[in-house]
Amino acid sequence: MKIIYVTGCLGFIPSYFTKKALEKGWKVFGVDKATYAANEGLLDEFNKYDNFKFEKIDIKDMTMLYDCDYVVNFAAESHVGNSIINSDEFISTNILGTQNLLELIRNKPVNCVESPIFLHISTDEVYGDIKSGEHFETDLLHPSNPYSAAKAAADMLVLAWSRTYGIKHMIARPTNNYGAGQYPEKLIPITIKNLQRNKKIRLHDGGEPTRNWLHADDTAEAIMTLIEKGEPNEIYNISGDFEQKNKDTVRKIITHFYDNETEWENFVDYSFMRQGQDVRYSLNDDKIRNLGWKPKKIFDEEIKNIVDWHKENFRW
């Protein structure tokens, strides 16, 4: 029997993972401070499982950990645009919150059971952009904006606490996630919401930036794989195996929304330029594939169902 903490369990990606862990029969202690992006309605589903326990708390305010095998740290402020406007919450959660979790593990008594492994969920954005080729786990970090800088700082804390205090860890760096249920501030759901509101889609930097798309269900499966087969004190990239320019992503959304591709650019506003914009992300993830994982979801097969889901499930 595995016992795991899942921080940020009411968020988009961690909710997919939490469901899988509960279905696996693992005991899950969910932690979430329930920010604007959290889906508190998920608690109705999670609480149906006898192996689920929940605490509403900020990770930087936690004062103890129950005995567990893994602390899976998904909790993070993640919207780049918000970090550019005000980085305070990003520093607080992504850095100070991570530090607090590491300290809780470091100070946990080991006279009865060994300390848990800290499985930290990072991002491909810590590497910065790359015009050609792909990033490997050994590459230096070159974050471009306050969000990715805060995530890179958290990665550095994990590595430092491991070296100084011997904390066992794994760091997972997935690419851009998509799927039903994502909060409408990321590209796909905000595009759908703007179409519902008859608002133009602000497609910054001419829609030219390229993103590698990874379904949240595949990400959740990757984290399950790391828990079951991963080696402690290693970093694992997780790639979606599919990349395209943002304007192509938006074109496909508009096509499915209206069942018509004609003059899709009439719905787009190209006037916005983002500070600290990354041109392209790409990861080499041979390391986790050697453990038997690979993405199964295909973007062009999933996008219509995602458009339909968000059309039917309005999020404030």
N, C-alpha and C positions, 0 to 999 in steps of 0.2 A: 504494500500500500504506500503510495506517495502522498505527501502532504506538501502543498505549495501555497505560497502567497502570490496573488496577482494584483499588482498595484495598477490603478487606473482601469479597473475591470469594467466600468460602465462606458468606456470609450469605444471607438470604432473597431480598431484591430484587436485590442484585448478581449472584447466581447466574443469575437469568433473563437479565440483561444480558450476562454473560460468555458464556453459551451463544450468544446472538445474534451477539455480536462474533466469536466463533470461527467460527461458521457463515458469517459474512460474509467470512472469510478474513483478518481483521485479526490482527496479532500482538498477543497479550495477555500482559502481565506481571502475574500475580495476586499480590496481597499480602494476608496475613491473619495475625493473631496467634492465631487458632483459640481463641476463648473458648468458653464453655459453649454459646452459641447458634449457633456455626459448625457446618456440616455437612461434616466432613472426608471423608466418603464421596464428595463431589462431585469430589474430586481424581482418582478412578478414571476418571470420565467426561471431565474436562478434559484429563487427560494423554494421552488417545487422540489429541488434536490436536497436530500437529507445531508449530503456531503458538502453543502455550501454554507459559509458563514460570512457576514459582511460587517464592515465598520466604515462609517462615513468620517473620514479624517484626511487631512493633508499629510503627505508622506514626511514632510519636514517637521511635523508635530508629533509623529509617532514616538512612543517612549518604550515600547517593548515588542518583541517578536515571540510568538508561541513556537514551540518546537516544530520544525519543518525541514523539508529536504531541499527546497528551492525557494528563493525569492525572485520572482519574475517581474522585473521592473519595467512596465509599460508607461507608467505615469509620466506625463510630460505636457508642457505647452508646446504646440506643434505648428501653429499657423505662421508662416514666414511674414506675411503682411502685418500681422499684429505685433510681431517682434520688432519690426522696423518702426512702428509707431511708438511702442513703449516696451522696453526689454525687461522691466522689473520682474514680472511674473515668470519670465523665462529663466532668469537668474535664480529666482527663489525656488521654483519647482525642479528645473532640470539640473541645477548644480547643487544647491543647498539640500534639496530633497534627496538627491542621490547620496550626498555626503552623510546625511542622517541615517539612511538605510545601511550604508557601509559601517557606520559606527555601531549601529544596533547589532549587526552581525559580529563585528570585532569584539564587542563587550559581552556577547552571549556566553554564559557559562558552558564549559565543555566537559564538566565532570560526569555528566550523564549521557550525552549524545554529542556527536560532532556538529560543527557549525554548518548551516546551509550553504549551498552554492548560490552565488549571486549571478543571475542570468539577466544581463542588462540589454534592453532593446534600444539600440542606437539608430542610425540612419545613414544612407549612402551620402547624404549631404555633408557629412564631416570631411569627406575627401575634397570637397569643392568640385568644380566642373572639369570636364575632360572633353576636348574637341574630337579626339579619335582614340581608339583603343579602349581599355577598360582598367579600372582600379582593382588592385589586389589588397588583401588584408595587411600586407606589410608596407603599403604606401604611407607617406607622410600625410598628415591632416592639414587641409587648407580651407577652412570654412569661410563662406562668403558673406554671411549675414548674422544678426544676433541670435536667431534660432539655432543655426548650425554651429555657431561658436559655443553656445551653451551646451549643446549636445556633445561637441568635441571635448569640452572641459570635463563633462561627466565621464566620458570614456577615459580621460587621463586620470581622473580620481580613482576609477576602478582599477586601472593598471598600477597606480601608486600604492593603493591600499593592499593590493595583492602582493606586491614586492616587499613592502614594509612590514605588513602584519600577517602575511600568509593567507589572506582570504582567497578561497577558491571562487573562480568566476568563469563566465563565458560572456562574450559580447557579440550580439547579432546586429548586422547592418543590412536591413532590407531596403529595396528600392521603393519607388513611388507606389503606394497602395491604392486600390480602388475596390468598390463593391457596394452592395445595397446597405444603407444605414449610415453612410458617412455624413458628418455634419456639413451643412451647406455653406462652407467657406472655401473648401478645396475645389479644384477645377470642375470635376464632373457634376457634383451636386449643386454647386452655385450656378453653373450653366443651365441646368434644368430648372432651378428655381427662378432665375431671371426670365427664362422663356415663359414660365407660368405667369409671371408678373408683367409680361410684355415690356421687359427692360432689355437693353442691349447688353451683350456679354463683353466685358472689358478684357480683351485678350491682349495682354501686355507684350511689349517688345515684338510687335508684328506677328505674334503667334509662332515665331521661329524656334524658341527654346524646345529642346527635345527631352522627353521623359521616358523612363523605362517603367512599364506598368506591371504590377504584381498584385494579384487578387488577395484580399485579406484572408480568405480561406486557405490559400497556399502558404501565406505567411504563418498562419496558426499551425499548419501542418509542419512547417519548418521548425518552429519552436518546439513542438512535440518531439520531433526527430532529435533535436539537440539535447533535450532532457533524457531521451531514451538511449541515444548513441553518441552524443557529443563528448569531446574530451575537455576536462576542466582546464582553465587558464589558456583558452584559445579564442580567436576572433573568427567569426563566420560571416561572409557576405551572403546575401540572399537576393538573387536576381529574378526578374519576371520573364526574361527571355523575349520580351517584345517592346520595342521602342518606336515612338513616332513623335512628330512635332505637335505642339499643343493645338495648333490650328486644325490639324487633321483629327485630333480627338474631338474638338468642338464641332467640326463638320459632321462627324458620325453621330454625335448626340442630336444635333439639329435635324439630321436626316431621319433618325428614328422618332424624334418628337413629333415631326410633322408628316412623316412618311413621304418625304419629298426632299430631294437634294438641291432643287432649283434655287439659285440665288441665296445660298445659305449665308454669304458674307453680309447680306443686308441686316442680319441680326447681330453683327459684331462691331465693336468699337475698338479700333486699333490705336487710339491716342495715348494710352497709358504706358509708361515706362517704369519698370520696377528697379529700385536701387538694389545693388548687390545681386543682380540676376545671374543665375547659373545657366550656361548655355546648354549643357548636356551632362547627364549622369550615365555611367555604365560600370557594371561590376563584373568581375570574374568570380564565380561562385563554385568552382570545381571542388572546393574543400567540403562543402555541405552535400554536394551531389555524390561525392564518394561515400557518404553515409547512407545513400539510397533515396534521398529526397530529390524531387524535381517538380516544377510547377505543372499543374494539370489544367487550370482554367485558361481559356483562350479569349482574349479581349474581344475580338469581333463577334464571338458567340455570346458573350456575357452582357455587352453594353446595352442591347435592347431591353433585356429584363431589368437592368439597373435603371434605365430611363423610366420604364413603366412603374417600377417600385416607387421611385421618388415622386412621380406624378400622382400616385395614390396615397403617399404618406408625407404630408406637409410637415416640415420642421420649422419652428420659429427661429 
